[in-house]
């Protein structure tokens, strides 16, 4: 049994909050550059140039990529052979978010109650997704989620009679309805299966998968390709100014579901779909 002090988790989350908000993953940067090369609209190309310049400036000046530094979504894969010491895990996670957003001078965007609307002033509490896995490692992923894109997300409880084409058309329709609001070109996370809440979790988790990796099952990889092609035919373009590159990638995650249901969800990510990971 390996022992791990939760202070190490706090420290890691602090650094991940800052890193994720300042530097995009390499695959996202490459995807944006590929989108810029493929864009056929002169205005769209100009928008891409501004996006790339913004990424470079944020990295050089150690500033946030976007003014909306998001709500901290934390995924922890906790090895079952790890014994956590030194305090409570939830408190450690929130301490890491507090330190990252306060010391990193990141915008605090969380209110403690959805109706009372009082800012917590440190971007806590985080949204924590904890899973127990084999082994004695702890993998942490922090995904700051801005709400320009989050607000455009949807979930639909479909029936088993729905066709793959209808699923594709519904996802494309969600993107069409979103228009310029998610700050395109967007990354689209799609969850298929599970129950109501697991389906939404799958879509959020999909946004943390590399945009260079397709779903390992050919059926879903093909659906990803179909959705991407149809979304890009919407003509929304970079930042909604029109063009051929509305979407950078579609990532699908799927799970078992009930015989009477087929939940499908879409979680929108903007052109700076941010996430950073480490392993302790």
N, C-alpha and C positions, 0 to 999 in steps of 0.2 A: 504494500500500500504506500503510494507516494503522498507526501504531505505538501500542500501548497498554501501559503498565506494569501488571504484575499487581498492584501495590500498590493500584491503583484498584479492581480486582475485590475484593480483600480488604476494602477500606473499604466498598464497596457491600454486600457480604455481611454484614458486621458490622451495618450499619444495618438491613438487611432482616430479620435474625434478631430484632432487638429490636422492630422495627415489627410484624412478623407475629405476635409473641407478645403484643403489647399492644393492637393495634387490628385488628378484623375488616374485611375489604373491605366497602364500602358496600352491595354487592348482597347479601352475607350478612346484614348487619344488617337490611336491608329485608325479606329473606325471613323472618327470625325474627319481625319485627313482623307480617308478613302471616299467619304461622303462628299467632301469638298471637290475632289477630283471628278466625281461622277455627276455633280450638280450641273444641270444644263442652263439654268436661269442666271443671267448676269447679276441680277439683284441677289439671288440666292448665294452665288459664289462670293459676293461681297460680304454677306452675313457670315458665311463660313470663315472668311478671312478674319473677321472681327472676333469670332469665337476662338480661333486658334491663337490669335494675339492675346486674348484674355487669359487663356490657359497658361501661356508662356509668362505673362506678367504676374499672374498669381503665384506661380512657382518661384520666379525670380525674387519677387518682393515679399514672399511669405505672407500672402494675403488670401482670404477666402475666394474661391472661384466664383461664387454667387453670393449676393447679399442675403439671400434666404439660406441660412446655415442649417436649417432643417430641425426636425424632431429626431432625437437620437434613437434609432432602432438598433438593438444589440442582439446578435445571435451568439449563443454560447453552446458549443458542443463539449460537454463535460465527461471526461473519461470516468467510468465507474470505479476505477482503481485509484482515483484521486480523493484524498481526504482534505477538505478545505479547513483551514485553521485561521484564527485571528479575527473572526467576526462573521457577520451575516452577508451572504452573497448579494442579496438585493441592495443592501446598503453600500456594499463595495462597488457595485455597478453604478449606482447613482453618484457616488463620490467621484468616480472616474469621469463621468459626464460633467459633473459640477466643475471639476478641476480643468477639464479640457476646454469647456466653454468660457469659464471665467479667466483662466490664465492665458488661454489662446485668443482672447478678445474676440470671440465669436458671438454673433447676435443671439440673444436669448428670446425664444419664440414660444415657450410653453406656458400655458395658463393652468393653474392648479385645479380649476373646476370649469367644465364646459359652459356653464351658464353664468357663473359669477365673474369669470373672465379676468382674474387677477394673475398677473405674471409672476412666476416663481423666481425670476431673476437669476436662474442658473441653468435653465433648460432641462431641469429634472421635473418629474421622473422620466426615465427612459422607458421605451417599450422593449421588454425583455422576452426573447424566445429562447427557452432552455431545453436542450435535449441531452439525454444520457446516452453515451456511446461506449463502446469497448475501449480498453486501454487505459493509459495513465497520462494522456495529454489533454490539454484544454485549448480548443480553437475558438478564437473570438473574432467576430466580424461586426464592425460598426458601419451602419448605413444611414447617414444623415438624410432625412426625407423632407424635401421642401413640399409645400402644400399647393403650389400652383399646379403641379402635376398630380399630387395626391387627391385633390378635389375632383379630378376628372375620372377617377377610378369607379368601376361599377362591378356588380355581381348579379348574376341571373341564375335562378334555379330552373334549369331546363329539364326536359323529360328524356327518358331513354330512347324515345322515338326520334329525337332530333338527329339530323344528318351532319356529317362533317362539314359540308358546305354551309349549312345554317350556322354552325359554330363560327366558321371563318367570317361569314357575313356579319354576324353580331359583333365580333371583335373589331372588324373594320368599321362598323357603324359607331361603336363607342369612340373610336379615334376620330371619325368624321365629326361627331358631335362635340368632341373636345376642341377641335380647331387649333387655334394658336395658343390656347390657355396653358398647355403643358410645356411651353417653350421648346417647340420642335427644332431640329429633328429629335424625335423621342425614342426611348427604349421602352418596349411594351412587354411587361411581364404578364403571363397568362397562367392561371391555375385551372386545371380540369380535374374534377373528381373530389373525393373526400366528402365532408359535409359542409354546412354553411361557413363555419369559421375556418376549417382547414383549407378550404378552397381559396379563401382570401390570403391565408398564410402562404400557400404555394405560389400565388402570384407575386407576393412581396419577395419571397425567397428567390424566385426566378430572376428578379432584378439584380441579385448579387452574383449570378452566374456570369462568367466571362462572355462577352458578346462575340467572341471568336469561337465559342464552342456550341455546337448544335445538340439538341436532345439526342441521347444515344439510341433511342428507338426510332427506326426509319419512319414509322407512321407519324410521329409527332414532329420529327425533323422536316417532313414534307409539309405538315400544317404550318410550321414556322415560316417556311419559304413562301407558301401561298399567302399567308397573312401579310408578310413583309411586302410582297409584290403589289398586293391590292391596296395596302395603306399608302404606298408611295405613288399610286395612281390617283390618289385623292387630290393632289396638286396643292396641298396646304403649304408645303415648303418650309425652309428654315425660318423660324420665328413667325411663321404665318404670312410671309411676303410672297408666297407662290414659288413653285419649283418642283423638281423631281425627287428630292430627298426629304420626305416628311418623317421617315422612320429609319433609324440606324440598325435596329435589330429587334426581333421578336423571340423571346425566350419562354418556352412552355415547360411547366412542371406538372406532373400528373400523379394521381394516387387512386387507390381502390375506393369504390363508392357503393352505395346501396342499390339494390335491384330496381328501386322505384325512382331513382333520381339521377341527375347528371348536372351538378353545379359547374358553372363556368364563371371565372372572374378575370378582370383586367385591372392591373395596377400600373399606372402610368409612371414612367420615369422621364425626366427632361433630358436635354442633350448633355447635361453633367450629372448622369446617374452615378452617384458617389458611393463608394464603399472601400473599406480597407480591412485587412485581416492580419492576424498573427497567431502563433502557436506557442503556448507556454509548456 
